[in-house]
Structure formats: C-alpha cells, structure tokens
C-alpha cells in the first residue's frame, strides 16, 4: 500500500448552505454516508483553491449529513465553499479486508487478459447494483465486471496490474 498512502481520495462534496450559522449540506460518497464525518482533516478543493478544514459539529440521519466547519460561522462564508470537493489522504482510510479494494486504489491499474494482452488502464468504476464495473480505457473503452474469481483473477496493487478472464473481442 506504500505508493497509495499519500494519494488523495475524494469522499464527497459540499452542497448548499444550511441555515444562517455556517452549516453546509454534504453529498457523501462513503458507505454509509454518515462515515464522512469520521475523517479529519478534510482537504477542500474548488478550482485552484485548496483549504484544510475540520468538522467541529455534524448532524446525520435519514441519509442526510450536515456539517459545521471550523472558521465557517455564517451563511455567506458557507456559500463560498458550496461545490467544493472533500478529499482525505488515502492513509486516513481503514485497511481493506482480504479481496476488498478501494476504487481509488484500482484506478490507474493496467488490465491484462489471462494471456497477458493489455486491455488498457482502469479509468474509473461504476456501481451497477449487481456488481461494480471497471471502465478500462485503451484502444477502445471496455466495461469489465469486477467479479473476483470468475472474471477478475488477480489484483496486484504493488505491481499495478489486474488480470482478468476477459477477451479483447468483448
């Protein structure tokens, strides 16, 4: 995991201002959504602007997350950060269990067939309900189901490779 430890991972983004005392709605990508408030500090990014932020209070429930950030004490200041991406350093995330991976760790890995043919690199992933899908960018874009065992035979984060039982003709 060494190469991935200093990588930034986007966990969500700030939504609209909530109330007049600087609270903000949060669109969380964590599962469950409320987990986003457990990470600190956040790195907020909007355009070229970056800022470290600490959550000083949070309200969660019914799939909703609202936060109060240190130094954001009124609605006008809160509005300045609407739309900012919320990221943390990869090392802040808990380790995965055996056979589990963070999407951010899979992005950028080379995907090869069982025969060693390079299909491309993982651009991003999609959640489809049944299973996650690797979007592999190469000569052509391919959608490869991320199903360990039957399709995905090996993931080697250190080597930067995913070996898939998949054909370039699919």
N, C-alpha and C positions, 0 to 999 in steps of 0.2 A: 504493500500500500504506500510505500515511501513516495513515489512520484505523484501520487494523488493527494497527499496530505496538505499541500499548500494551495490546492485548487479551490476556486470559489464555486459554491453551489447555490443556485437560485432556489429559494424556498417559497417565494410568493411575491406579491407586490402590494403597495399601499393603495387603498381605494379612497373614497371620498372622506371629507372631514365629517366628524360626528359630534354634534353639539358645539358649544362655544368655548370649551376649555382646552382645546387642542387634541382631542381624541381623534383617532383615524380608524376607518374600517380596513380590514386586511383580507386580501384574497390569498389564502394559504394553499400551497401545493403539497403540504405534508399530509400524512395519513396517520391518525386523524388530524383534521385541520387545526385543532387546538394546540398541537405539539409545537407549532412555530414559535410560541411564546417561551418555550423552554430553552431556546438558543440565544446566546448573548456573547459578544455584541453582534448586532446586525451591521452589515455594510449596505447602506442605501445608495443606489445609483440611479441618476436621472440625467440622461445626456452625458456630458463630460464631467458632471458634478458628482463627487463621492463624499459620503459622510458616514462616520461610525455613529451608531445610535444604540441606546439602551432602553429597553422596555422597563418603565417604572411601575406600570399597573396594566392589567389586562382583564377583560371581561369576555367570557366564552360561554357558549351554549347554543343549542339548536343549529349547529353548523356555522355559527357566526363568531367572528373574532374581532374585537375592537381593542386598540391599544393606546396607551398614553406613553409618549416618548419623552425622555429627559430633554428639557430645554424647549419643548413644544408646548406652549402654555395658552395659546389662543387659536381661534379658528383660522385667522389669516396665515399664521405660521404653519399650521397644519396643511392648508391648501397648497403651500409651496412644495410639499412633498407628495402630493397626490400623483399616482402613477409610477412612483419610484420602485425599482426592483429591490427586493430584500434578498441579500445573499449572506452566507456564512462561509467560513473556511471549512473545507472537507474534513479536516481533523476534528472539528467540533461534533460531527455526526457519530452516533454509536456504531460499533463494528457490526457488520452483517453476519448472519448465521451462515453455515455451510450451504453453498449453492444459491445464496442470495447476493444481489448486487444492487448498488445504487445506479440509477440510469446514468447519472453524470460520470460514473466510472466506466460505463460501456461506450459512451460517446467518444468517437475518435479511434476506436479499436478497428483493426483490419479484420475483415471477414473472409475466411477461406473455406473452400469445399473440402470434403474428405480427401480428395485427390491433390489438394494444395493449390488449386486455382484461386486467385484473388478475385473476389466479387466487388470489393470496394471497402469503404470505411463507414462505420456507423455514424450517420449524420444526427439522428435523433430517434426517439422511440415514440410509439403510440400505444395508448391503453384502449383495448377494444372490448373489454368486458370479459371475454373468454380467456385471452392471454395477451401479453404485451407483444408488440411487433417492432422489430428493428427496421429502420428505414436506412438502407445501405446505398450510399452514393458511390457510383463507379462509372463505367462506360454507360450504364443505364441505371436508373433508380430501381432498386428491388425492395420488396417487403418480405422480410423473413420472420416467421413466427418465432418468438423467444420461448420455446418449449424445451426445457432441459431434458436430455435423454434421447427423445425421438428426433428432434431437429438440431438442437444445439448440443454438440457432443463434448465441447471443451471451451472453457473461458480461462484465459491466462492473462491476468492483468499486468503482470511483470513483463511478459513478452509482448503484450499489446495485441493479442490475437484471439479471435473467436473462430472455432472450427464448427462448421455446420454441415449437416447432411442435406445439402441443397445443391441444385444444379444451376449453372449459368443460364440454362434454357428456360427456367421457370420465370 
